[in-house]
């Protein structure tokens, strides 16, 4: 039987680290990125710390705001 909603901690923490990396490279604060993505500041914070497994649509918004291909956020 398959596990419901499996959680891959490495993917989640790598994703968050990549969000932080590209955000800081572009000189954005978490608040600025949140505004660009139209998501709450707290969401960016928890994503970057690897606390939450964000939705596909949020990942897409982050990539668009950072002007990078979404797959860069999943590099590990």
C-alpha positions as CSV (number, residue, x, y, z in Angstrom):
1,X,0.0,0.0,0.0
2,X,1.3,3.4,-0.9
3,X,2.1,6.0,1.7
4,X,-0.2,9.1,1.5
5,X,1.6,12.3,0.8
6,X,5.2,11.1,1.2
7,X,7.5,13.8,2.4
8,X,11.1,13.9,1.0
9,X,13.0,16.0,3.6
10,X,16.1,16.4,1.3
11,X,14.0,17.7,-1.6
12,X,12.2,20.2,0.7
13,X,15.4,21.5,2.4
14,X,17.3,21.7,-0.9
15,X,14.4,23.6,-2.5
16,X,14.4,26.1,0.4
17,X,18.1,26.5,0.3
18,X,17.9,27.2,-3.4
19,X,15.1,29.8,-2.9
20,X,17.3,31.6,-0.4
21,X,20.4,31.3,-2.7
22,X,18.7,32.8,-5.7
23,X,16.8,35.4,-3.7
24,X,20.0,36.7,-2.1
25,X,21.9,36.6,-5.4
26,X,19.2,39.0,-6.8
27,X,19.4,41.2,-3.7
28,X,15.8,40.6,-2.6
29,X,14.7,40.5,1.0
30,X,12.2,37.8,2.0
31,X,9.5,40.5,2.1
32,X,10.3,41.7,-1.4
33,X,10.2,38.1,-2.7
34,X,6.8,37.6,-1.0
35,X,5.4,40.7,-2.6
36,X,6.7,39.6,-6.1
37,X,5.2,36.2,-5.6
38,X,2.0,37.5,-4.0
39,X,2.4,35.1,-1.1
40,X,2.8,35.8,2.6
41,X,6.1,36.6,4.1
42,X,5.8,33.7,6.5
43,X,5.4,31.3,3.6
44,X,8.8,32.4,2.2
45,X,10.4,32.1,5.6
46,X,9.1,28.6,6.2
47,X,10.0,27.5,2.6
48,X,13.5,28.7,3.0
49,X,14.0,27.0,6.3
50,X,12.6,23.7,4.9
51,X,9.7,23.6,7.2
52,X,7.0,23.3,4.6
53,X,6.5,21.4,1.4
54,X,5.1,24.2,-0.7
55,X,2.6,23.8,-3.5
56,X,3.5,23.5,-7.2
57,X,1.8,26.9,-7.9
58,X,3.9,28.6,-5.1
59,X,7.1,27.0,-6.5
60,X,6.1,28.3,-10.0
61,X,5.5,31.8,-8.6
62,X,8.8,31.8,-6.8
63,X,10.7,30.7,-10.0
64,X,8.9,33.4,-12.1
65,X,9.7,36.1,-9.5
66,X,13.3,35.1,-9.4
67,X,13.4,34.9,-13.2
68,X,14.8,31.4,-13.2
69,X,13.6,28.0,-14.6
70,X,11.7,26.2,-11.9
71,X,14.0,23.2,-12.1
72,X,16.9,25.3,-10.7
73,X,14.9,25.3,-7.4
74,X,15.1,21.5,-7.2
75,X,18.8,21.1,-7.7
76,X,20.4,19.3,-4.9
